[in-house]
Amino acid sequence: MVRQENIQIFDLRSALERLKQQPGELLYTDEPVDPQAELAGVYRYIGAGGTVARPTRLGPAMIFNHVKGFNNIQVLIGLLASRKRVATLLDTTPEKLAFCLMEALQEPLAPVTIPREKAICQEIVHRADEPGFDLRKIVPAPTNTEEDAGPYITIGMAYASDPETGDADITIHRLCIQSADEISMYFAPGRHLDVFRKKAEAANQPLPLSISIGVDPAIEICACFEPPTTPLGYNELALAGGVRKRPVELADCLTVQAKAIANAEFVIEGELLPNVRVREDRQTMSGKAMPEFPGYTGPANPAIPLIKVKAVTHRKQPIMQTVIGPSEEHVNLAGIPTEASILQMVERAMPGRLLNVYAHSAGGGKYMAVLQFKKSVPSDEGRQRQAALLAFAAFSELKHVFLVDEDVDPFDSNDVLWALNTRYQGDVSTVFIPGVRCHPLDPSQVPEFSTSIRDTGISCKVIFDCTVPYDLKERFQRAKFKEVDVRRFAPTLLGED
């Protein structure tokens, strides 16, 4: 892969300029598109991938220049829906993405606040107390399908502070626009902003927050780290600073006591209201929310917290960014931080043995990981399963771990399945860990599916040990082909590294 050192990425627009230098990575269309289901329906065929219902594929990011109902606003989708594209945007290679983030974990750089007059996210201001304010007419949030509960902000960086300690955190949430100035906010169990919200609610106080949309991709990736890698009180913006070797710039909001990302395309300012709940699908009453990463439409929550919007600010001619819930974009957002978390934990426990990790697309970046493990001495036998147990500890939502040897490419599903077929025996190579809490969006984790499941969200985690026992390694040598310089014979076929 050829690095593009001449364009330094610090916001969404510089990221897009970098992609323009990469043939086939960014597609523009002037065809008018309806943000309600049509936009996502188009991208399903262009480049969604992931767990989206087939037919789908990996393809370029896409910018729609003419979105019905919105003038001078482009909508971007699929920016991170390719591991190669993410690597281009983070100045590394697809195989080294987790290592890039692990280095940032070792050298974080805290964000800084700049003066408001320098905050380009506030070039245009819409206040909710002004006549005619309507969030739905300012922010072109699409729906993924015709069944969605409403228009969703799918990649908004929600940023708030602990009302007791002042510690700040940034996360991505399911945000449904409910009215002209209201947004519902779904909290998966354990989210740090929910801890902040509950503290504010206990004091009968609103929690001020900002939602920044359209930012440096490094921020979007780093916002997806979870405990124990980033415990309560850890600001993931410092990781994004570590990736870029420059601090993320924040600005004070105009209407609430919160900060926002200063160069975001859009910023929504608001407050999470105490003791107020709303039915997520109150606009449709369908019982459905939106497509989620496992590939199914998530159920609408009957009572979730509500944000009262105070203002929307944005850059001139802003770019709205969105994702398809089950797409490869979610795989990368969730999976690459998962890989870094697993690498870091296993490296601390047994240095040099875990060579790489892939949070597989089939698991949406959360449910399934492939660990490439090297056994160098007889005493390494058994440590591969210890590494799998550490992976479950590093990322609690992980359901299945596949262990492969150093001669198996963890990023090649056919190679992994080859190991499953030639280096695995079900009765001795499978480890079941029943009764463990996993992720609530897995539809198989219900008592109706199995009598062994005592409560919704509990799962049987499984280790598939597809590694060769150390004392048998000599019997499992792959056929050795002659090393040649293939560029002599096909100089353009493989491209440049």
Secondary structure, DSSP 8 states (H G I E B T S, - for coil): ----TTS--SSHHHHHHHHHTSTTSEEEE-S-B-TBTHHHHHHHHHT--TT--SS-----EEEES-BTT-SS-EEEE-TTSSHHHHHHHTTS-GGGHHHHHHHHHHS----EE--GGG-GGGSEEEETTSTT--HHHHS---BSSTT-SS-EE-SEEEEEE-TTT--EEEEE-EEEEEETTEEEEE--TT-HHHHHHHHHHHTT--EEEEEEES--HHHHHHTT--TTTS-TT--THHHHHHHHTS--EEEE-SSSS-EEETT-SEEEEEEEEEEEEE-TTTTT-SSEEEE-TTSSEEE--SSEEEEEEEEEEE-SS-EEEE--TTSHHHHHHHHHHHHHHHHHHHHHHSTTTEEEEEE-GGGTTTSEEEEEE---SGGGTTHHHHHHHHHHHH-TT--EEEEE-TTS-TT-HHHHHHHHHHS--HHHHEEEEEEEE--TT-TT-STTT-TT--STTEEEEEEEE-S--GGGGGGG---------GGGT-TTTS---
